[in-house]
Amino acid sequence: MNNIGIILLAAGESKRMGSPKQLLDIDGKSLLRRTAEVALATDCYPVVMVIGANKAQIAPEIIDLPLTVIDNPMWHEGMSSSVKMGLAGLYMTYKDVDAVIMLVCDQPYLSVSLLERMIDVYRTKKPPIVACKYGEEVGVPALFDRKLFEELLTLSGDKGAKPIVMNHLDEAYLVTFEAGSVDLDTPEDYEAFQKG
């Protein structure tokens, strides 16, 4: 059986939200904790969380969870720096990882069943990438086979791992996640989400 790790990217400043979106309340839990608990409910190991901006406020939310928490002091350089820090944290925790799932913490409809579907696709079909499709968009959560780790380490800027997905789209397996289009970036997004 393939060993799959998870990197949860949570280092962003939440500039458009005006306060740390990682701490938004979703059914009595912070968005950050909820996402971490979804990741931990899978059979993936290790689960690495990358924090950075607002870390003093955010860290207490997950202090009691069995995560590898990595502080990214370069968070202001964009999501690519967190991807690299997450891969380093993954490698420091457990070297024998066959693939990694990249998660962000602003998708409130992320579920264990979605991640399990992605894992099942990877284990049975062996594509180099399993990404999510919502509407015309392709994005996270996204699973990357270890043969793409080196390419992930070449990322720069704030695009995250999407350029790698797009470079290999013809080889990628896409899993439908219509609710993936809901991400909480602004107070208006959060208000609309709360209204359902």
N, C-alpha and C positions, 0 to 999 in steps of 0.2 A: 504494500500500500504506500502511496506517495505521501510524504510529509509536507504539509502546506502551512506556511506561516501567515500571519496577518500584520500589516502595518496600518495603524490608524493615524491619519494625519490631522493633528489638532493644534498646530502651532500658530495659526493665523491670527491677525490682529482684530478681525471683525470690524473693520473701519466703517463699512456701510451700515452695520447694525447699530453702531454707537456704543455698544457694550459687548462683553464676550458672549458670542452666540453659543459657545460650548456650554454655558450655564443656563440657557433657556429651559424653562420647565416644560416637560412633555410627560403628561400623566403622572405628575408627582416626582419625576426624576429629571436630573439635568440631561440635556441632549448628549453631552459627553459620556456620562455614566451609562445611559441607555445604549449608546452605540458600543461602548466597551463590553457591556453585558451580552449584547447580541454576538459579538465576536467571540467571547469566552464560552458561549453556549455551543459552539461548533467543536469539532475534534481537531481544530487547527492549533499548532504550537510551533513557535512561541507567538504570543500576541504582543506586539511592540506598539507603544503609543509615543508619538513625537509631539512634545509641547514646546512652547516658546514664548510668544507674547502673552501677557497676563498670567504667567505660570503660577504666581503666588496665589491667585484666586482660583485657578483651575485645578492645581495638583491635589488639594484636599478632597476633591470629588471622587478621585480614583485611588487614593492612597492605600485602601484596604483590598484592592483587587489584584489578582495574580498576573500582573502585567510587567513587562520590561518598559520602564518609562525613560525616554531619552529627551534631554533638554537640547533644543536647537537654538543656540545663541545667534545664528544667522537667519532667523525666521524672516527678517525684513527683506532678504534676497529672493523670497518667493518660495512657492511650493516645491520646486525642484530640490532646494536645499534640504527640505524635510524628507523627501523621498530618499536622498542619499544618506541622511542621518538614520532613517528608519532601516535601510538595508544594512548599515554598519551595526546597528543595534540588534538586528536579526542575526547577523553573523556572529556577534559576540555572545549571544544567548544560546544559539544552537546552529552549528555549521551545516548539518545535513538536511537542509531544506531543499525540496524539489521545485517548489513554486511559492509565490507570495500573492496574497490578495491585498490590494490597496483600497482602503476605506477613507472616507471623509466623515466628519461628524455632523454635517449639516443636512443629512438626508433622513428626515424623521420616519420615513416608511421602510427603512432598512429592516430586514427580517432574517431570522435564522434560516427559514425555508429558502429564501433567495440564495444565501451563501451556500447552503447545502446543495442546491441545484447546480450552482457554478462548480462546486467541488466535484460533484458527480460527473458533470460534463468533462472536466479535466481528467478525472481518473479513468473514464471509459473511452473518450475520444482522443485524448492527448494533444489538443491544439496548443500552440505556444502562448495563446492569449484567449481568455474567456472574459468578455466585457459585457456591459449592460447596454441595452437599447431602450430609449424612451423617446417616442415620437421620431423625429429625424436625427436625434442626438445619439451619439455613442460615447459611453464614459464609464465612470465608477459606479459601483464597485467593479474593479477589474483585476483579473488574476493573470500573473505573468510566470511562465516557466523560467527556471533558473538560467537557461541559455540566453535570456534577455536581460539578466541582471547587469551585465557589463554595459549594455546599451542604456539601461535606466540610470547608470552612474554618469552618463554623458549629458544628462538633462541640464538645462539652465533656465532661469527666469521663473515666471509664475504660472506656467501652463500645466504643471504636474506631469503625469505620465501619459497624457492624451496623445502627444506627438508619436510616442512609441506604438500606441494602439493604431493610430492612423497609418503609420509606416507599414504595419503588418495586417491591415484590415482584411486582406484577401485570405489570410491564414487563420484569422480570429474566428471564434465561435461566439455568436451574440445571443444573450439571454434577455428575454423581454422583461423589463422592469418599468412599466408605465409610470408608477409613482416616483420613479427616480428623478423625474423632471421637477419635483417639489424639493427645493432646497431653500434653507432659511438664511438669506443674506441680508435682508433689510427688515425694519420693523413692520413694514407692510406685508412682507412674506409671512412673518410670524402671526400677524393679525389674521390674515387670510387662512392660514393653517388652523388656527384656533377655532375659526368659524366653521371649518370643515367644508 
